Every structure is written in C-alpha cells, then in structure tokens.
Amino acid sequence: NLQTAFNKFAEKNSACGIALEEDRTQNPHVYSSCECSQIKSVTNSGYTIQAYSFERDNGACFTAEYPTSSPYITSVGATQFLARNGAITGEFGASILSGAKITTGGGFSTFQPLPSYQQSAVSYFFQSSNSLPPDFTYNNQMRAYPDISFNGHNYLIYASNNTDNLDQCPCMSLPVDGTSCSSPSIAALFSLINDELLNADKKPLGFLNPLLYQMSSESPNSFTDLTQGNNR
C-alpha cells in the first residue's frame, strides 16, 4: 500500500530527514532537508515516489486559499511587530522565519478574475515590486489577496488544561498566532465604526473592499505600507 511505499522511500532517503504531513484538505506533502536532485526515487507496492519536477507547460504551480481569495469577501493577512528594548520598531508580514507560529498568506486566485476595485493597486504592486516569483507560477490577471492586514501574532487567550473535561477549568493562558486572530480583530474595529454610524442615523459601511482601495488611493496615510516580510 501507499504507507509501505512511503516507508521504503523514507528508508532509501534516510539522510534527508523525510517527513510526510497532511494539509487541512488532507493532501499529502513530503518535506526533506535535501534538494530535489539529491532524492532517490522508489517504486514499491504499485506506487512510484520521486522528487518534484516542475513542468512549465502544466500551468501555474501556486494554488490560492479559498474562500480568502474570493472577490466578494475582505481578505485579511497577518502581521507581527518587531520590538527592541521594550519599544516597537517595525511591523512586517508574520512568518515562521521570524518567530510567528504561522506564515501569512497571499497571492492570486486560481479561478476568480481581478475585480475592478483593485486593478489600480495591483498594477502599482507589479510596477514597484522587485522580488517576485517567476511569472509562470501564478496568474497575475486574477483576484489578488489579502486586501488588508492586521497584527496576527502573540494574542493571549485562555484555554482549559483540564484533562478530564476541556470545557471546564482549571485554565491556562497561552499566546496564539494567525489570521484567525487578525481577521476577527479587524472585523471588530469595523463593527465599532458601523456602530458609530448607526448611532448617528447613517448607513453602515457595507461591502468594504471598494472603500478600502479608494481610501488607499485618495488617502494613503490611512494605512501603513509594509515592505518587509514574505509569505513563503
């Protein structure tokens, strides 16, 4: 079976620290400390396992997350702060390479076209960026994401450490990271704005994306332009 074949593959490449993991959609991913050219292929139990070989004719090799890549929602990325001597000195995209527990996402949709509200911003992005993946690895005519980012690092939560019943205390505090932190936090901020508008007998903000890009164009100082970090 496949597990037997993988075990043989791992044995043959024992010097490469082979590890098999599954993502949230249960797709298998093999991790290795070796370059693809150093990995030895194995055929066993009807399966052939070999190192990745990219063929440009197969199309884009990056696949966007969904639903965050939908043009009908506001996609939120995660940032983290850099602090020295107790003072915040910078903000950049959250990454496991800089101590976060997750790496923030971003890219271009696999099947949703570029919406009109972000065409100008995406055009400027390509004009001003000097470090991009090869153009054949993604489709830059599709919906780009995220739309906005917010701190997604080191949120303090309380969770049960009761081994008999996780719904009851005793509880402990622990830090968590991710867009699961940044998304609800920024949603809460916009909810407060809507609350003020409704209390003043005004209409709520509605669909945010066109407004966000309009703000970025007309009043760029409304946002902090992050130029450090990556989502590799």
N, C-alpha and C positions, 0 to 999 in steps of 0.2 A: 504494500500500500504506500501512500504518499509519505506517511511518517517514517516508514522503513527507508524509503529512498532518501529522505532528508537526513536521517541519521547517518547513512553511508556518505552523503555529501559532506556533512559536518566532520566525519572522521577523516575523510580524504583531505580536508582543508583545515585540520585541527590547528595549524599555526596561524590561522587567520581570525580566530575568535568568532566563528559563525554563530549567529543568533537569529531565531525565527520569531517574529512578532506579528500580531494582527492589528489592523486599524479598527476604527469604530464601525466600519461597514464589513468587517470580518474578511478583508482582503489581506493575504499574507505578504509580509515584507521580510527580506533577508538582509541582515546587517553584517558587515565584515570590516576588519581592520586592514584588509588587503585591497589593492587596486583590482579592478575587474580583470585586467590582463594577467594577474597572478593566480586567479581562482581556477581550480581544476574542475572540469565537468564530470558528472556522474550519471550513468544510466542504470536504473535499478527498479524492479517491480513494475515495469512498463512506463516509468517516468524518466525524463531527462532533465536534470537540473544543471544549469550553466550560468556563467556570468552574463550580466546585462550587455547587450549590444544594440546601440541605437541606430535605427534606420530612418533617415530624414523623410523618406517617402511615406512613412507611416503617419505623418502628421504631427501635431503638437504633442509634446510629451508631458506637459503640465495639465492637471485636471483641477478645476476650481471647486471649492467647497460650496455646498448648497444647503440651505437657502440664502446664505450670506451674499452670494453672487447674483441674486435676483435684483432686477432694477426697481422692484416695487417695495423694497424694504430699505431701511437705513442701515448699512453695514458698518459695524464698529470694530476697529482694531484695538490692540492693547499696547500701551507704552509702559516704560518704567523710568524712575528718576535716578539720577546719579548724585550721590551725596558725599561730601568730604568735610570732615571736622564738624559734623552736625548741621551742615548747610547744603541745600540743594544747589547743584552746579550745572545740571543739564537734564534733558529728557530725550529719550530715544526709543525706538521700537523694541518691545520686550523680546528677549531671546534667551534660550538656554545657555548660549555662549557668554552671556553677561550676567548670569546668576538667576534668571527667572525660571520658573518651573515649566513654562511653555514658550513657544516661539509664535509670535503673532502671525496671522495670515494675510494674504494679499495676492492680487493677480488679476486675471481676466477670465470672464465666464467662458464656459465651453460652448454654450448654445444661445445665450441671450445677447442680442446686438447692443451696441453702445447707445445709451439713451441720450437724447438731445441735451439734457440739463448738464451733462458732464463732458461734452465734446471739447469745449474750450480748455477745461482743466487737464484733460488727458493729453491734448495737443501740447500744452505747455510742459507737461511732465516729460514727454519724449524730447522736446527741444532742450530741456535743461538737465536731463539725466545723462551721465557719462558712464554709468556702470549698469548695464542691462544684460539679461540672458540672451543667447542667440535668438534672432527674430523668428526662427522656425520652431521654437519650442513653445510658443504661445501665439494667440491670435489677438493682435492689438486693435482690431476692429470691434471687439466685443465689450460687454459691460465691465468696467474696471471697479475694483473694490479693495479696501474699505472706503467709505465716504468720509469718515471722521474717526479719530482715535482718542482714547482716554486712558488714564492710568489703569493698568490691569495687573499690578504687582504688589504683593505684600499686604493684602487685605486681611484683617484679623477677624476670624469667625470663632464661634463656639460650637463644639460638636461633642456628642456623647462618647465617653470611653467606657461605658457600662457594657461589659462583655455578655451580660445576660439579656439586656434589653437596650438596643441602640436608640430607642425612642425616649429613654429616661436618663437623667443624670445619675452618677457624677459626670461632669463635663470638663472639657479642657479647651484652652484657646490654641489656635494654630493659624499660621499665615497661609493664604491661598492666592493663586495667580490665575490669569486667563481672561479671555473675552467674556467669560461667564461672570467676571467681576466688572469689567469696563462697560459692557452693554447695559446691564440694569442700572448702573450708576449714572450713566449719561441720560438714560431714559428718565430717571428720577429728576434730573436737572430740568429737562424739557417739560416734565409734568408740573414742576413748580412754575415755570413760565406760563404754561396753559392755565394754571390755577389763578395767576395774577390777571391774565387776560379775561377769563370768565368772570372774575370778581369785578372787573371794570366794564362788564357788559360788552365785551369784544369777542370776536371769533377766535377759537384756538388755532394753533399753528397749522394743523393738518399735516399733509404729507411733507416731510422735512427736506427731502433731497433737493428739489429745485431751489428752495430758500437757502440751503447751506452753500450751494455753489454760487448763488447770486451774492451772498454775503462775502464769500471768498474773493469774488471778482471786484465788488464795489467797496468792500471794507476789509482788506486782507489782514489788518491788525486785529481782527476779531479772533484770529486763530494763531496758534504757534506752529510755524513751519518746521517740521522735524526733518533734518538732513542726515541724521546718523542712525545706525542700526540696520538690520536686514531681516528678512523672513525666510532665510534658507533653512 
